[in-house]
Amino acid sequence: MSEAIEVRDLVVRRGKKTVLDGFSCVIPRGSVTGLLGPSGSGKTTLMRAVVGVQIVASGTVTVLGHPAGSTPLRRRIGYLTQAPSVYADLTVAENARYFASLYGLKAAAADEAVEAVGLTAARGQLVANLSGGQRSRASLACAIVSRPELLVLDEPTVGQDPVLRDELWDHFRRLAADGATVLVSSHVMDEANRCDRLLLIREGALIADDTPAGVKAAAGVDDLDQAFLNLIRRQEEEVAA
Ligand SMILES: Nc1ncnc2c1ncn2[C@@H]1O[C@H](COP(=O)(O)OP(=O)(O)OP(=O)(O)O)[C@@H](O)[C@H]1O
């Protein structure tokens, strides 16, 4: 089976709002797929449905061949939320080693994850004393420590400087080259160019599902920022017509 994620006719309501309204997409294994869209368009909600923590009204989400949220998936998925989920009163290394121990892994796996996110120099520091960007990377280290088959990352590079962003993206690409599937949300278009595929969401609907080159070709421009603006305007015109 080549797809990592298959979403069919997904409807999700949060509060009074229908956030995803009959949303469908397929995400191939071993790829980096970027999830893009305006703030509030439903990116986090879709990610929550994929990792199985979102109540859905109808539709199906199949992940690595199993229903999202089912027991066989627990050890196979890594999820980075926007709010860092690490213990403030432990050091970076202690956090990573704790998460490694949950998966029966040794300290070496934890140290490798800390290095991958560029935190080796800060490994002995309490998370409480880290900057926001460092804390977010500590959280990322814990999400990748088990080398999950599917990594779901909600804006992992927010607050990172350009050099670190570049290194993190190199790491995502290496994970995909080793067979992992990476689903990553972002607002940064130069990051979108580094994805194999892009899903553009607007108001809970999919308005593009293509390679970066395909998105640009469909919009008739050579710049992703402009391509997305064109596609959004085109969709608005279609809705108005
Ligand atoms: N707990 C909640 N209760 C009610 N509505 C919610 C809740 N969480 C999110 N929403 C609404 O669902 C919609 C989609 O939110 P979501 O967080 O999925 O968007 P997003 O695309 O990830 O946005 P951002 O880029 O700002 O993170 C928004 O209109 C938001 O207000």
PDBQT file of the ligand as one rigid body, heavy atoms in Angstrom, charges set to zero:
ROOT
HETATM    1  N1  LIG A 301     -11.607  24.155  20.419  1.00  0.00    +0.000 N 
HETATM    2  C1  LIG A 301     -12.261  24.815  19.458  1.00  0.00    +0.000 A 
HETATM    3  N2  LIG A 301     -13.572  25.135  19.592  1.00  0.00    +0.000 NA
HETATM    4  C2  LIG A 301     -14.235  25.784  18.611  1.00  0.00    +0.000 A 
HETATM    5  N3  LIG A 301     -13.674  26.167  17.455  1.00  0.00    +0.000 NA
HETATM    6  C3  LIG A 301     -12.369  25.892  17.278  1.00  0.00    +0.000 A 
HETATM    7  C4  LIG A 301     -11.595  25.201  18.270  1.00  0.00    +0.000 A 
HETATM    8  N4  LIG A 301     -10.351  25.071  17.796  1.00  0.00    +0.000 NA
HETATM    9  C5  LIG A 301     -10.331  25.641  16.579  1.00  0.00    +0.000 A 
HETATM   10  N5  LIG A 301     -11.536  26.121  16.267  1.00  0.00    +0.000 N 
HETATM   11  C6  LIG A 301     -11.896  26.807  15.006  1.00  0.00    +0.000 C 
HETATM   12  O1  LIG A 301     -11.671  25.911  13.941  1.00  0.00    +0.000 OA
HETATM   13  C7  LIG A 301     -11.187  26.613  12.801  1.00  0.00    +0.000 C 
HETATM   14  C8  LIG A 301      -9.950  25.931  12.267  1.00  0.00    +0.000 C 
HETATM   15  O2  LIG A 301      -8.932  26.003  13.239  1.00  0.00    +0.000 OA
HETATM   16  P1  LIG A 301      -7.503  25.321  13.003  1.00  0.00    +0.000 P 
HETATM   17  O3  LIG A 301      -6.750  25.470  14.292  1.00  0.00    +0.000 OA
HETATM   18  O4  LIG A 301      -7.678  23.968  12.434  1.00  0.00    +0.000 OA
HETATM   19  O5  LIG A 301      -6.884  26.286  11.887  1.00  0.00    +0.000 OA
HETATM   20  P2  LIG A 301      -5.392  26.406  11.333  1.00  0.00    +0.000 P 
HETATM   21  O6  LIG A 301      -5.508  26.400   9.833  1.00  0.00    +0.000 OA
HETATM   22  O7  LIG A 301      -4.526  25.368  11.933  1.00  0.00    +0.000 OA
HETATM   23  O8  LIG A 301      -4.968  27.849  11.826  1.00  0.00    +0.000 OA
HETATM   24  P3  LIG A 301      -3.504  28.457  12.231  1.00  0.00    +0.000 P 
HETATM   25  O9  LIG A 301      -2.723  28.575  10.944  1.00  0.00    +0.000 OA
HETATM   26  O10 LIG A 301      -3.843  29.792  12.798  1.00  0.00    +0.000 OA
HETATM   27  O11 LIG A 301      -2.891  27.517  13.229  1.00  0.00    +0.000 OA
HETATM   28  C9  LIG A 301     -10.993  28.058  13.241  1.00  0.00    +0.000 C 
HETATM   29  O12 LIG A 301     -12.089  28.804  12.773  1.00  0.00    +0.000 OA
HETATM   30  C10 LIG A 301     -10.984  27.985  14.740  1.00  0.00    +0.000 C 
HETATM   31  O13 LIG A 301     -11.520  29.162  15.281  1.00  0.00    +0.000 OA
ENDROOT
TORSDOF 0
